[in-house]
Structures are given as C-alpha cells and as structure tokens.
Amino acid sequence: MVTKKLSEFVVDTAAGSIPDALIQKAHDALLDTLGVTLAGAREDASGIAQAWAAETGARPVSRILGTAQSSSPAEAAFANGIAAHALDFDDSLPSMRGHPSATLVPVILAVGEAARSSGREVLTSYLLALEIGGKLGRAIGHNHYLRGWHSTSTIGAFTATAAAARLWRLDGEQLRTAWGIAASMSSGLVRNFGTMTKPFHTGHAARVGITAAWMARSGLSADPAIFDGDNGFLQVYGFGEGENLADLAVSLGQAWEIERPGMYVKGWPCCYCNHRPVGGLLQLMTENDIKPDDIREIAVGFVPGSDRALIKDNPQTGLEAKFSIEYAAAAAALDGTLGLDSFTDEAVHRPRIRALMKRVRRYRVEAEGIFSGVVGFTDVTVETGKGSFSMRVDRVPGSPEWPLSPAEREHKFLDCAARALGLAGARSLLALGRRASQLHDISELTAASVPEQQATAGKRA
C-alpha cells in the first residue's frame, strides 16, 4: 500500500539521518519565504486574513508574522500562508508544478511554535513534507494543472498535513487518516489567478494540513489509503499520465526533491511563467545597449503550456499584472528590472507602460513535450531601429542552472523584511534566521518578526 509507505517515511525517518547539506537547503527556503511573507503581510488580502484570524483564533499560541498578533496554529498558518504568496515572490518546485514553501513554512512555524519545536525539527519536517509533495506532483502528472487545478493548493494540502503530523509526532496510521481527511478539502482553481484568491489557496492548504492532522490525532476517521486504488486522490484528480507512485516511493529520501529538480527562487515578484522571457529580454537589452525608446516590438514565443498561467493580456490591477507577459516585459524594459513597486495599481496605469505594452506580442512556438513556466524554453526578439536581436532562453532565472547569488538573496530578504520591520529589524532577523537550525525553540524566530513599534505597544498594554 503506497499510502502506508509514504506515511512511514514521514514519521519514521530519523532527523539525524538527514545530511546537513539538505538542512541548509531547507534553511535557505525558510529564510526566503519568511522575507516574502513579511512583505506580503501588508497586502490587502493579508489584512483580511489577519482580521479573520483575530476573530476566530481561540488559542493564540502561534505568531502571525509581521504583526504583534497571535492566533491558533491553523488560523496563524492560514494568515501567514496568504501573506507568503500574496506578492507571488515565493519559491517553486518544478516536480510539484507549484509553490511549496508558501504553504509549508507557515505550517512548520505555526505548529513548531505551538509544539516548542527546535529549528532542526522544523527544518526536518519541511524536507520530509517537500519530498512527499514532489513525489505526488510527479505521480499526478502535468494535466492536473493544465486542466485548471492549482497544484500549489491541491498537493499543498498533503504536504502541509505531513509537516504538521511530523511536528505533532503522529504515528503512521494517524498520518494516513489525516491525509484521508485532507483529500476532502484539497482544492484550488487556476481560474482565480490574478485575484486575492490565488494566495488564499496557499493559506487554505496550510490550514487544511493543520486541521487534518489535529482531527486525526483527536480520533476523526477517514479513508487510510487515499493514494491507493479506485476513487483515490490520484485517480480522481489526475488524468492517467503521471509516474507510478509506488515506483516513486522507492526513491524517497534517496533522490531528494530539494536537490533534483531543486528549488527555484524568484528574483522578481510575479508569476514564474514571466521569468524566462524577462531574463532574456533584460540580457538582450544589456548586451546590445537597447534603450526603452529604441523598442519597436518585443516578441515572446512560448512553447505549449509555458504561458498557461499568464491569463491577463490587458491587466488593470497590480495583481493581474503578475500574470501578464505584456505588462512584465514592458515594465522590465522600461524600469530595467521588476520590483515590489512594479506591481501596484498605479504602476500598471503609467502612460509609458500602457504604450509599450501595445508593442509586446506573444506567439506560439510548436514543440513536442510537456512544458511549464520552469520547464522548456522561450524565444525572445526585440525589434529596434538599429536592428533585430533574438535569443532562445532555455534556463530559468532563480533555478539551480541560473541561481540568485548570495548577495541577491540577501538583498531580496532585506528589501522584503524591511517593509515590515525597518532595515535594522530586517538585518537583526536575518542574523537570527541564519542560525535557525541551531535554535532550541523556533518561537525565537517568530517573535523576531514583530515590528518594534508593535512589540513596544504590546508591552505597554
């Protein structure tokens, strides 16, 4: 029974058997996600979630990052999950075809804080759950996403459950039951991209995982073999073209997902389908000294499926612009990069941007295979008065093949975290976060996410 094999891996793997190099990779993912969560905590969707958590959180033991507010583990993870994905600046895992850390990090911090887990325990739970997510992503196949399911949320519900179960020390039978419960809550549609409901998906999946683990621990029953046989999750949500999960389960903890394909870390806060063409465009402009006023046309050629998420060709809001190559290419060409301030409603309606967007053209490049924003290639051509410049971009910015430098990762963290904590607070949190694996209690890290003025006000109150 493959469900049993997966559950035994999560609950029985000894923390000491995991190489330090993998713990470091999990540590890097934690820091990246913590930074983007703090920046995202100020977004409107996050404010709505924080208000919900304040109203419904009956047991305030887990921190809502970037605030002085605490809630129950499930509601804190819900609010933090929304904040983690609100800016679309969080990492991606190609084998899952989604964003794992925006769901997982809120869970490991919320449950870890409630359980008084160490940093090493928290990072171990992340690695084990990520491994489950990658294997499930391979097993469910590409058509799950291509038919409109948001894998970040559907598969994320199971990774979140695994992480919570590990930290709460559930046994294998309880985890299998928890996965059965989570299966009835697994959801999320691509149709909602470009709205606040896309980050809602990550918060929902995080809360599902904690709820399912808590319910199973408390005795709620469910099907204990949800990944096996007829009417199981893979059969209902998949379309028959994925890899065999039983075969994949044999490689658990051997071919680690965090090593291959590895984590893809964003340098720009928008959908990953934009990143290959934007990376190519900026390279062409730099190498050929192309100025924005030189551009007559930007042509972007996508192989089938690689622009699946770019559903907005005429965005009217900053959220919609994150899913538009027309906007992303125009903004990158005009501004020389894409930053957090590129995706405000005001930025989208700049007259120069609207004019340049009309000169961005996307077209289809025929190719055999299954592609995505991080799998395949993109053709980019810039037409100017001094000539035509083209390149095929077959690497992804932020991938193991085209990684962010340590300096770029530090800049990203500080830029994000400073928006909630100020630069001094962000630097202090970064110093603490760099030794997260050595912390005896992960609440040291979450406590450091409180803006100083809120912490001071809380002490006075």
C-alpha positions in Angstrom: 0.0 0.0 0.0 1.7 3.2 -1.2 0.0 5.5 1.3 1.5 3.4 4.1 4.9 3.7 2.5 4.7 7.5 2.3 3.4 7.8 5.9 6.2 5.7 7.3 8.8 7.8 5.5 7.4 11.0 7.2 7.0 9.7 10.7 9.9 7.2 10.9 12.8 9.0 9.2 15.4 9.9 11.9 16.3 13.5 11.9 19.9 12.7 12.4 19.9 10.7 9.1 19.3 13.8 7.0 22.6 15.3 5.7 23.4 18.8 6.9 23.6 20.0 3.3 19.9 19.3 2.9 19.1 21.0 6.1 20.9 24.1 4.8 18.8 24.0 1.6 15.6 23.9 3.8 17.1 26.7 5.9 17.5 28.8 2.7 13.9 28.1 1.7 12.7 29.1 5.2 14.6 32.4 5.0 13.4 33.3 1.5 9.8 32.5 2.5 10.0 34.4 5.7 11.1 37.5 3.9 8.4 37.5 1.3 5.8 36.7 4.0 6.8 39.9 5.9 6.5 42.0 2.7 3.2 40.3 1.9 1.8 40.8 5.4 1.0 44.4 4.4 -1.1 43.4 1.3 -4.9 43.8 1.4 -5.6 40.0 1.2 -3.3 39.5 4.2 -5.1 42.1 6.2 -8.4 40.4 5.5 -6.9 37.1 6.6 -5.4 38.7 9.8 -8.8 40.1 10.7 -10.4 36.6 10.2 -7.7 35.0 12.4 -8.3 37.6 15.1 -12.0 36.9 15.1 -11.8 33.1 15.0 -8.5 32.2 16.7 -9.5 30.8 20.1 -6.0 29.7 21.2 -3.4 32.4 20.5 -0.2 30.4 20.6 1.2 30.9 17.0 2.5 34.2 15.6 1.0 36.0 12.6 4.3 37.1 11.1 4.9 40.8 10.7 2.4 41.7 13.4 2.0 41.6 17.2 -1.0 39.3 16.8 -1.1 35.6 17.6 -3.8 33.0 16.8 -4.4 29.3 16.9 -1.9 27.3 14.8 -4.4 26.7 12.0 -5.5 30.3 11.7 -2.0 31.7 12.0 -0.9 29.4 9.2 -3.8 30.5 7.2 -3.0 34.1 7.5 0.8 33.6 7.0 0.1 31.3 4.0 -1.8 34.1 2.3 0.9 36.6 3.1 3.6 34.2 1.8 2.0 34.1 -1.6 0.4 37.5 -1.8 3.2 39.0 -3.8 3.9 35.9 -5.9 7.5 36.2 -4.8 7.9 32.8 -3.2 9.8 29.8 -4.5 8.7 27.0 -6.8 9.3 23.2 -7.2 9.0 22.0 -10.9 8.1 18.4 -9.9 5.2 19.7 -7.9 4.3 22.3 -10.5 3.7 24.7 -7.7 4.9 26.8 -4.8 5.7 24.5 -1.9 7.2 26.8 0.7 4.3 29.3 0.9 2.2 26.5 2.3 4.9 24.6 4.2 6.7 27.4 6.0 3.6 28.8 7.6 2.7 25.3 8.9 6.2 24.5 10.3 6.4 27.8 12.1 2.8 27.8 13.5 2.9 24.1 14.6 6.5 24.4 15.6 5.9 27.3 17.8 2.9 25.7 19.4 4.8 22.4 20.0 8.0 24.3 21.1 10.0 22.5 18.3 13.6 23.2 17.7 14.9 24.7 14.5 16.3 21.4 13.4 13.0 19.7 13.9 11.2 22.3 12.0 13.6 22.1 9.0 13.4 18.3 9.1 9.6 18.4 8.8 9.9 20.8 5.9 12.3 18.5 4.0 10.2 15.4 4.6 6.9 17.1 3.6 8.6 18.6 0.5 9.7 15.2 -0.6 6.1 14.0 -0.4 4.9 17.0 -2.4 7.4 16.4 -5.2 6.6 12.7 -5.5 2.8 13.4 -5.5 3.4 16.1 -8.2 5.2 13.6 -10.4 2.5 11.0 -9.8 -0.4 13.2 -10.6 1.1 14.4 -13.8 1.0 17.6 -15.8 -2.6 17.6 -16.9 -3.8 18.1 -13.3 -2.5 21.7 -13.6 -3.3 22.1 -17.3 -6.9 21.2 -16.7 -7.2 24.0 -14.2 -6.2 22.7 -10.8 -3.8 24.8 -8.8 -1.2 22.2 -7.6 0.2 24.6 -5.0 -3.1 24.2 -3.1 -4.3 20.7 -4.1 -1.0 18.9 -3.4 0.0 21.5 -0.8 -2.8 20.3 1.4 -1.0 16.9 1.7 2.5 18.4 2.3 1.0 20.7 5.0 -0.6 17.7 6.6 2.7 15.8 6.6 4.6 18.6 8.1 2.1 19.1 10.9 1.9 15.4 11.6 5.7 15.2 11.9 5.9 18.1 14.4 3.0 16.8 16.4 4.5 13.3 16.4 1.6 11.5 14.9 2.1 7.8 14.1 1.8 6.3 10.6 -1.8 5.3 11.0 -2.8 8.8 12.2 -1.0 10.4 9.3 -2.7 8.1 6.8 -6.0 9.1 8.3 -5.1 12.8 8.2 -4.3 12.5 4.5 -7.7 11.0 4.0 -9.3 14.0 5.8 -7.2 16.4 3.8 -8.2 14.8 0.5 -11.8 16.0 1.1 -10.5 19.6 1.4 -8.0 19.7 -1.4 -8.9 22.4 -3.8 -7.9 25.5 -5.8 -8.5 26.6 -9.4 -6.2 28.4 -11.8 -9.2 30.4 -12.9 -8.6 32.6 -9.8 -5.1 33.6 -10.7 -4.8 37.4 -10.7 -7.1 37.8 -7.7 -6.7 37.7 -3.9 -8.0 34.1 -4.0 -4.7 32.8 -5.5 -2.8 33.5 -2.3 -5.9 32.3 -0.4 -5.2 28.9 -1.9 -1.9 28.7 0.0 -3.4 29.8 3.2 -6.2 27.4 2.8 -3.9 24.5 2.1 -1.8 25.3 5.2 -4.9 25.4 7.4 -6.2 22.2 5.8 -3.0 20.4 6.8 -3.1 21.5 10.4 -6.8 20.8 10.7 -6.5 17.4 9.2 -3.6 16.4 11.5 -5.4 17.8 14.5 -8.6 15.9 13.7 -6.8 12.6 13.0 -4.8 13.0 16.3 -8.2 13.5 18.0 -9.8 10.4 16.6 -11.7 11.6 13.5 -11.8 8.7 11.0 -11.1 8.8 7.2 -10.0 6.5 4.5 -6.5 5.4 5.4 -5.3 4.7 1.8 -6.2 7.8 -0.1 -3.4 7.5 -2.6 -4.2 3.9 -3.5 -6.8 2.3 -5.8 -10.1 3.3 -7.4 -11.5 6.7 -6.4 -8.3 7.6 -4.6 -6.9 11.1 -4.9 -4.6 10.3 -7.9 -7.4 8.7 -9.9 -9.9 11.4 -9.2 -7.6 14.5 -9.6 -5.2 13.0 -12.2 -5.6 12.1 -15.8 -3.6 8.9 -16.0 -0.3 10.2 -17.5 1.7 10.6 -14.3 4.5 8.4 -13.0 3.7 5.4 -10.9 3.7 6.5 -7.2 4.7 3.1 -5.9 7.9 3.3 -8.0 8.5 6.9 -6.8 8.1 5.8 -3.2 11.1 3.6 -3.5 13.3 6.6 -4.0 12.0 8.5 -1.0 14.9 10.0 0.8 17.4 8.9 -1.9 16.7 11.2 -4.9 15.6 14.2 -2.8 13.3 16.7 -4.5 15.1 19.6 -2.9 18.3 18.5 -4.8 16.7 17.5 -8.1 15.0 19.3 -9.6 15.8 21.7 -6.7 14.2 24.9 -5.6 13.6 27.8 -8.0 13.9 31.1 -6.1 12.3 34.1 -7.6 14.2 37.3 -8.2 11.1 39.2 -9.4 7.6 39.2 -7.7 5.4 37.8 -10.4 4.3 34.5 -12.0 7.2 32.3 -12.9 6.0 32.0 -16.5 7.2 35.6 -16.9 10.8 34.9 -15.7 12.4 33.2 -18.7 11.3 35.9 -21.2 12.1 38.7 -18.8 15.5 37.3 -18.1 16.1 37.0 -21.8 14.8 40.5 -22.6 17.0 42.2 -19.9 20.0 40.3 -21.2 19.4 41.3 -24.8 18.9 45.0 -23.8 22.1 45.0 -21.7 24.3 43.2 -24.3 23.1 45.4 -27.2 22.7 48.7 -25.4 19.0 48.8 -26.2 17.1 51.7 -24.6 13.3 51.6 -24.0 12.7 54.3 -26.6 14.5 52.1 -29.2 12.0 49.3 -28.9 9.5 48.9 -31.8 8.3 45.4 -30.7 9.0 42.7 -28.1 8.0 39.3 -29.4 7.8 36.4 -27.0 7.5 32.9 -28.3 6.0 30.3 -25.8 6.0 26.6 -26.2 2.6 25.0 -25.4 1.7 25.2 -21.8 4.6 27.5 -20.8 2.3 30.6 -20.6 -0.6 28.7 -19.1 -0.8 30.9 -16.0 -0.4 34.2 -17.9 -4.1 34.7 -18.3 -4.1 38.6 -18.4 -3.1 40.3 -21.6 -4.5 43.7 -20.6 -4.2 43.9 -16.8 -5.9 46.6 -14.8 -4.5 45.9 -11.3 -1.2 45.1 -9.8 -2.4 41.6 -9.0 -3.5 41.0 -12.6 -0.2 42.3 -13.9 1.7 39.5 -12.2 0.1 37.1 -14.7 0.7 39.2 -17.8 3.8 38.9 -20.1 2.6 42.0 -21.8 3.0 44.0 -18.6 6.0 42.2 -17.2 8.0 42.7 -20.4 7.0 46.3 -20.8 7.8 47.1 -17.1 11.1 45.3 -17.2 12.2 47.1 -20.4 11.2 50.5 -19.1 12.4 50.2 -15.5 15.4 47.8 -16.0 14.0 45.3 -13.5 10.9 44.2 -11.7 10.5 45.0 -8.1 7.7 45.1 -5.5 6.7 48.5 -6.5 6.3 47.4 -10.1 3.1 45.7 -9.2 0.9 48.4 -7.8 -2.3 49.5 -9.4 -0.6 52.9 -10.1 2.4 51.4 -11.8 0.2 49.4 -14.1 -1.5 52.6 -15.4 1.6 54.6 -16.2 1.1 56.1 -19.7 4.6 54.9 -20.9 3.8 51.4 -19.7 0.4 51.3 -21.4 2.1 52.4 -24.7 4.9 49.9 -24.5 2.5 47.0 -23.6 0.9 47.5 -27.0 4.2 46.6 -28.6 4.6 43.3 -26.8 3.4 40.3 -28.8 3.2 36.7 -27.7 3.1 33.8 -30.1 3.2 30.0 -30.1 6.3 28.0 -30.8 5.4 24.5 -31.8 7.3 21.8 -29.8 6.8 18.3 -28.6 6.6 17.6 -24.9 5.0 19.0 -21.7 6.2 22.4 -20.7 5.6 25.0 -18.0 6.9 28.3 -16.8 10.0 26.4 -15.4 10.3 23.6 -18.0 11.1 24.2 -21.6 12.4 27.3 -23.4 11.2 30.7 -24.5 12.1 32.7 -27.6 12.6 36.5 -27.2 13.1 39.0 -30.0 13.5 42.8 -29.6 12.9 44.8 -32.8 14.6 48.2 -32.8 15.5 50.9 -35.2 19.1 49.6 -35.2 18.2 46.0 -35.9 16.6 42.8 -34.6 18.0 41.0 -31.6 16.9 37.5 -30.6 17.8 34.7 -28.2 16.3 31.4 -27.0 16.1 31.3 -23.2 16.4 27.7 -22.0 17.3 28.4 -18.4 15.1 29.8 -15.7 16.3 32.8 -13.5 16.5 31.6 -9.9 16.9 28.0 -10.9 19.9 25.8 -10.0 21.1 26.4 -13.5 20.8 30.2 -13.2 20.8 30.8 -9.4 20.5 34.0 -7.5 23.8 34.9 -5.9 24.1 35.1 -2.1 24.2 38.9 -2.4 21.0 38.9 -4.5 19.2 36.6 -2.0 20.3 38.8 0.9 19.1 41.9 -0.9 15.8 40.3 -1.6 15.3 39.3 2.0 16.2 42.7 3.4 14.1 44.5 0.8 11.1 42.4 1.8 11.5 42.2 5.5 12.4 45.9 5.9 8.9 46.8 4.6 7.5 45.3 7.8 10.4 45.7 10.3 12.5 48.6 9.0 16.1 47.9 7.8 17.6 47.5 11.3 14.9 45.0 12.2 15.3 43.1 9.0 19.1 42.8 9.5 18.5 41.6 13.0 16.0 39.0 11.8 18.4 37.9 9.0 21.2 37.3 11.5 18.9 35.2 13.7 17.4 33.4 10.8 20.9 32.4 9.5 21.2 30.2 12.6 17.7 28.9 12.6 18.8 25.2 12.6 20.6 25.8 15.9 17.6 27.4 17.8 16.3 25.3 20.7 12.8 26.8 20.2 11.6 28.2 16.8 9.5 30.8 18.6 12.7 32.8 19.0 12.5 33.4 15.2 8.8 34.1 15.0 9.0 36.6 17.9 11.6 38.5 16.0 9.1 39.1 13.2 7.2 41.6 15.3 7.7 45.3 14.2 9.4 47.1 17.1 6.6 49.7 17.5 4.0 46.9 17.8 6.1 45.0 20.2 6.6 48.1 22.4 2.9 48.9 22.3 2.1 45.3 23.3 4.4 45.6 26.3 2.8 48.8 27.4 -0.7 47.3 27.1 
